[in-house]
Amino acid sequence: MTTYKDIHGTQVEVRSDDPSNPVNGQVWYNTTDSKLRGHTLSPVGAWSTGGNMNTARYTMGANGTQTAAIGFAGGYPNKNETELYNGSAWTEVNNVNTARRSLAASISGTQTATIGFGGNPNSVANESWNGTSWTELGNLNTARYGLGGAGTQTAAIGFGGDKSPVTAENELWNGTAWTEVNNLNTARLIYTGNAGTSTAALGFGSETPKSALNESWNGTSWTEIADLNTARSVAGTGTQTAALAFGGSANPDDNLVELWNGTAWSEQADLSVGRAQRGQAGTTSSALAFGGGASTQMTASTEEWNQPVPATQEFDLS
């Protein structure tokens, strides 16, 4: 007779409580309640087609939600266009002041309140969006591109990137100025693989070196935690304990999607269009992927991710 261990390689876990962040397919026996339980994401999440951007580009700044997103700057060549998404279509609005690509954004910001900082060519530029126009603010201390970013318009973090060479440098923004704080453990060109806030961030994946590395920031220092399943630079959205990583540059540009539950990454339904260095917005249950590609083949396409709420189910033992 085939057993649970034969199929999954482990026995059913016996514990006194329910796990705080169970993964899809996990089964356990709760001795306190005398219940056998399992965690499911059925039906699984899926991607659907959204409206195309007006300007195809990659490595842009991005922020917002699935129905209220912003994409700005990017390449190639360097662009200054800004577009807003309303859940079905993109509209061009006022441009950023400095055209550049490979910049970071305050990923926990909104469509009407975000900052975009750094960029290629190596830049210290920092601009703030108020829903209508861009304003230049205090510059980064270290010029670089391809850095990770997280946080809000008034409390952000910028880490890693390339200043020739790749760097591990990390800076915090307080709404007025940037301050250098403790570095990443590993220097890397991240692009947009990040999630969270200025005090609880996640930086995952890398283009240079090609890496699946994942680090967690607690407001003071970085700690290495469980890696992505596939090494690549990815788009990221969500929080430190619930993040979504999608697309990437695993050669060729891939359509892989992974979900983070605070402990481990699990593979999800793929994007329809493989894309590197794309824009992103939203949460783990309601996300947006737009633009991306490479300088020779960029896309304007948009995809929308919807994930049913995870559920814990009890099994009848009678």
C-alpha positions as CSV (number, residue, x, y, z in Angstrom):
1,M,0.0,0.0,0.0
2,T,1.3,3.5,-0.9
3,T,1.7,5.7,2.1
4,Y,1.9,9.5,2.5
5,K,5.6,9.2,3.1
6,D,6.0,7.2,-0.1
7,I,4.5,10.1,-2.0
8,H,5.9,13.1,-0.2
9,G,9.1,11.7,1.3
10,T,8.1,12.7,4.9
11,Q,5.7,11.5,7.5
12,V,2.6,13.5,8.5
13,E,3.8,16.0,11.0
14,V,2.5,15.7,14.5
15,R,2.3,18.9,16.5
16,S,0.3,20.7,19.2
17,D,-0.9,23.6,17.1
18,D,-1.4,24.6,13.4
19,P,1.6,26.0,11.5
20,S,1.5,29.8,11.1
21,N,2.6,29.7,7.4
22,P,1.7,26.3,5.9
23,V,2.7,25.6,2.3
24,N,0.5,24.2,-0.4
25,G,-0.1,20.5,0.2
26,Q,1.3,20.4,3.8
27,V,-0.5,17.9,6.1
28,W,-0.3,17.7,9.9
29,Y,-2.0,16.2,12.9
30,N,-3.0,18.7,15.6
31,T,-2.8,16.8,19.0
32,T,-4.6,19.6,20.9
33,D,-7.7,19.4,18.7
34,S,-7.2,15.7,17.7
35,K,-7.6,16.8,14.0
36,L,-5.9,15.9,10.8
37,R,-5.5,19.0,8.7
38,G,-4.1,20.1,5.4
39,H,-3.3,23.3,3.5
40,T,-4.5,23.9,0.0
41,L,-4.5,26.6,-2.7
42,S,-7.2,25.0,-4.7
43,P,-8.1,26.2,-7.2
44,V,-4.6,27.5,-8.0
45,G,-3.8,31.0,-9.0
46,A,-3.7,32.0,-12.6
47,W,-2.5,34.8,-15.0
48,S,-4.9,36.7,-17.3
49,T,-4.2,39.3,-20.0
50,G,-4.5,43.0,-19.2
51,G,-4.2,46.1,-21.3
52,N,-0.9,46.9,-23.1
53,M,1.3,49.8,-22.0
54,N,1.6,52.7,-24.5
55,T,5.4,52.4,-24.5
56,A,7.3,49.1,-24.5
57,R,10.2,49.1,-22.1
58,Y,12.2,47.2,-19.5
59,T,13.9,48.0,-16.1
60,M,11.3,50.7,-15.2
61,G,10.3,51.9,-11.8
62,A,6.9,50.5,-10.8
63,N,4.5,50.6,-7.9
64,G,0.8,50.4,-6.8
65,T,-1.9,47.8,-7.0
66,Q,-3.4,45.6,-9.7
67,T,-6.1,48.2,-10.4
68,A,-4.1,51.3,-9.7
69,A,-0.4,50.9,-10.8
70,I,2.3,53.2,-12.1
71,G,5.2,52.5,-14.4
72,F,7.9,55.1,-15.1
73,A,11.2,55.7,-16.9
74,G,13.0,52.5,-18.1
75,G,14.7,51.7,-21.4
76,Y,15.8,51.2,-24.1
77,P,17.0,53.8,-24.9
78,N,16.5,55.6,-21.6
79,K,13.0,56.9,-21.2
80,N,11.2,59.4,-19.1
81,E,7.5,58.5,-19.8
82,T,5.1,57.8,-16.9
83,E,2.0,55.7,-17.3
84,L,-0.9,54.9,-14.9
85,Y,-3.0,51.7,-15.0
86,N,-6.7,51.6,-13.9
87,G,-7.3,47.9,-14.1
88,S,-7.9,47.7,-17.8
89,A,-5.8,50.4,-19.7
90,W,-2.7,52.5,-19.4
91,T,-2.7,56.3,-19.7
92,E,0.3,58.6,-20.2
93,V,0.9,61.3,-17.7
94,N,3.7,63.7,-16.7
95,N,7.2,62.5,-17.4
96,V,10.0,62.0,-14.8
97,N,12.6,64.8,-14.8
98,T,15.6,62.5,-15.5
99,A,15.3,59.8,-18.2
100,R,17.0,56.6,-17.0
101,R,16.5,52.9,-16.8
102,S,17.3,50.3,-14.1
103,L,16.1,52.5,-11.2
104,A,14.4,51.4,-8.0
105,A,11.1,52.4,-6.5
106,S,9.4,52.4,-3.0
107,I,7.6,49.2,-3.7
108,S,5.1,49.6,-0.8
109,G,4.1,53.0,-2.1
110,T,1.0,53.8,-4.1
111,Q,0.0,55.0,-7.6
112,T,-0.2,58.5,-6.2
113,A,2.8,58.5,-3.8
114,T,6.0,56.9,-4.7
115,I,9.7,57.7,-5.2
116,G,12.1,56.5,-8.0
117,F,15.9,56.5,-7.2
118,G,19.2,55.5,-8.8
119,G,19.4,54.4,-12.4
120,N,21.5,53.8,-15.5
121,P,23.8,55.6,-16.3
122,N,25.0,55.4,-12.7
123,S,22.8,57.9,-11.0
124,V,22.1,59.3,-7.6
125,A,18.8,61.0,-8.8
126,N,15.8,60.6,-6.5
127,E,12.3,61.9,-7.6
128,S,9.0,61.9,-5.8
129,W,5.5,61.5,-7.5
130,N,2.5,63.1,-6.0
131,G,-0.1,61.8,-8.4
132,T,0.3,64.6,-10.8
133,S,4.0,65.5,-11.3
134,W,7.6,64.6,-10.3
135,T,9.8,66.6,-7.9
136,E,13.5,66.2,-7.4
137,L,14.5,65.3,-3.8
138,G,17.7,64.5,-1.9
139,N,20.1,62.3,-3.8
140,L,21.4,58.8,-2.9
141,N,24.9,58.8,-1.4
142,T,26.1,56.2,-3.9
143,A,25.4,56.4,-7.6
144,R,24.3,53.0,-9.0
145,Y,21.8,51.1,-11.1
146,G,19.9,47.8,-10.8
147,L,19.5,48.3,-7.1
148,G,16.6,46.8,-5.0
149,G,14.1,49.1,-3.4
150,A,11.3,48.8,-0.8
151,G,9.2,51.0,1.5
152,T,7.1,54.1,1.0
153,Q,7.5,57.7,-0.3
154,T,8.7,58.8,3.1
155,A,10.4,55.7,4.5
156,A,12.3,53.7,1.9
157,I,15.3,51.4,1.5
158,G,17.7,51.0,-1.5
159,F,20.2,48.1,-1.5
160,G,22.7,46.4,-3.8
161,G,23.1,47.4,-7.4
162,D,26.0,48.1,-9.8
163,K,28.3,51.1,-9.5
164,S,31.1,49.2,-11.4
165,P,31.6,46.9,-9.6
166,V,28.5,45.3,-8.1
167,T,27.9,46.6,-4.6
168,A,26.3,45.5,-1.3
169,E,25.7,49.0,-0.1
170,N,22.4,49.8,1.6
171,E,20.7,53.2,2.3
172,L,17.6,54.3,4.2
173,W,15.4,57.2,3.2
174,N,13.5,59.2,5.9
175,G,11.6,61.5,3.6
176,T,14.3,64.1,3.5
177,A,17.7,62.4,3.2
178,W,19.5,59.0,2.6
179,T,21.7,57.4,5.3
180,E,24.1,54.6,4.8
181,V,23.4,51.6,7.0
182,N,24.5,47.9,7.2
183,N,25.2,46.3,3.9
184,L,23.7,43.2,2.3
185,N,25.7,40.0,3.0
186,T,26.3,39.5,-0.7
187,A,27.0,42.2,-3.3
188,R,24.7,41.8,-6.3
189,L,22.8,43.4,-9.1
190,I,19.3,42.8,-8.0
191,Y,17.0,44.8,-10.3
192,T,13.5,44.4,-8.9
193,G,13.6,41.3,-6.8
194,N,12.3,42.7,-3.6
195,A,9.3,43.2,-1.3
196,G,8.4,44.8,2.0
197,T,9.1,48.0,3.9
198,S,12.1,50.0,5.1
199,T,12.1,48.1,8.4
200,A,11.0,44.6,7.1
201,A,12.3,44.0,3.6
202,L,13.1,41.1,1.4
203,G,15.8,41.0,-1.4
204,F,15.8,38.0,-3.6
205,G,17.5,36.8,-6.8
206,S,20.2,38.5,-8.8
207,E,21.4,39.1,-12.3
208,T,25.1,39.5,-11.5
209,P,26.1,37.1,-10.2
210,K,23.2,34.9,-11.4
211,S,21.7,33.9,-8.0
212,A,18.7,32.5,-6.1
213,L,20.0,34.2,-2.9
214,N,17.3,35.6,-0.5
215,E,18.0,38.0,2.3
216,S,15.8,39.5,5.0
217,W,16.1,43.0,6.5
218,N,14.9,43.7,10.1
219,G,15.6,47.4,10.2
220,T,19.2,46.9,11.3
221,S,20.8,44.1,9.5
222,W,20.4,41.5,6.7
223,T,20.1,37.7,7.3
224,E,20.3,35.0,4.6
225,I,17.2,32.8,4.5
226,A,15.8,30.2,2.1
227,D,16.7,30.7,-1.6
228,L,14.5,30.9,-4.6
229,N,14.1,27.6,-6.5
230,T,15.6,29.1,-9.7
231,A,18.5,31.5,-9.8
232,R,17.6,34.6,-11.8
233,S,16.8,38.3,-11.5
234,V,13.0,38.6,-10.8
235,A,10.2,41.0,-10.3
236,G,9.0,41.0,-6.7
237,T,6.0,42.3,-4.8
238,G,4.3,41.7,-1.4
239,T,5.7,41.7,2.1
240,Q,8.6,40.2,4.0
241,T,6.5,37.2,4.9
242,A,4.3,36.9,1.8
243,A,6.0,37.7,-1.5
244,L,5.6,36.9,-5.1
245,A,8.5,36.5,-7.5
246,F,7.9,36.3,-11.3
247,G,9.6,36.3,-14.6
248,G,13.3,36.5,-14.8
249,S,16.5,36.2,-16.8
250,A,17.4,32.5,-16.5
251,N,18.4,32.4,-20.2
252,P,16.1,32.6,-22.1
253,D,13.9,35.1,-20.3
254,D,11.6,32.9,-18.3
255,N,8.0,32.8,-17.2
256,L,8.5,31.1,-13.8
257,V,6.5,32.2,-10.7
258,E,7.3,31.5,-7.1
259,L,5.4,32.3,-3.9
260,W,7.1,33.0,-0.5
261,N,5.2,32.2,2.7
262,G,7.9,33.5,5.1
263,T,9.7,30.2,5.3
264,A,10.0,28.7,1.8
265,W,9.3,29.3,-1.9
266,S,6.8,27.2,-3.9
267,E,6.3,27.2,-7.7
268,Q,3.1,28.6,-9.0
269,A,1.4,28.9,-12.4
270,D,3.7,30.4,-15.1
271,L,3.4,33.8,-16.8
272,S,2.0,33.6,-20.4
273,V,4.9,35.8,-21.6
274,G,8.5,35.1,-20.5
275,R,10.0,38.4,-19.5
276,A,13.1,39.8,-17.8
277,Q,13.4,43.1,-15.9
278,R,9.7,43.8,-16.0
279,G,7.5,46.1,-13.9
280,Q,5.4,44.9,-11.0
281,A,2.7,45.9,-8.6
282,G,0.2,44.4,-6.1
283,T,0.2,41.6,-3.6
284,T,0.6,37.8,-3.5
285,S,-3.1,37.3,-4.2
286,S,-3.6,40.2,-6.7
287,A,-0.5,41.2,-8.7
288,L,0.4,42.9,-12.0
289,A,3.4,42.1,-14.4
290,F,4.0,44.6,-17.2
291,G,6.6,45.5,-19.8
292,G,10.0,43.8,-19.6
293,G,12.3,42.0,-22.0
294,A,15.7,43.1,-23.3
295,S,16.9,46.1,-25.4
296,T,16.5,44.1,-28.6
297,Q,13.1,42.8,-27.8
298,M,10.9,44.7,-25.3
299,T,7.2,44.0,-24.6
300,A,4.3,46.3,-23.7
301,S,2.1,43.4,-22.5
302,T,0.4,43.3,-19.1
303,E,-0.6,40.2,-17.1
304,E,-2.8,40.1,-14.0
305,W,-2.3,37.5,-11.3
306,N,-5.2,36.3,-9.0
307,Q,-4.6,33.8,-6.2
308,P,-7.5,32.4,-4.2
309,V,-7.2,32.8,-0.4
310,P,-5.3,29.8,1.1
311,A,-7.4,27.5,3.2
312,T,-6.8,24.9,5.8
313,Q,-9.1,21.9,5.6
314,E,-9.9,19.1,8.1
315,F,-10.0,15.5,7.0
316,D,-12.7,13.1,8.2
317,L,-11.1,10.2,10.1
318,S,-14.4,8.3,10.8
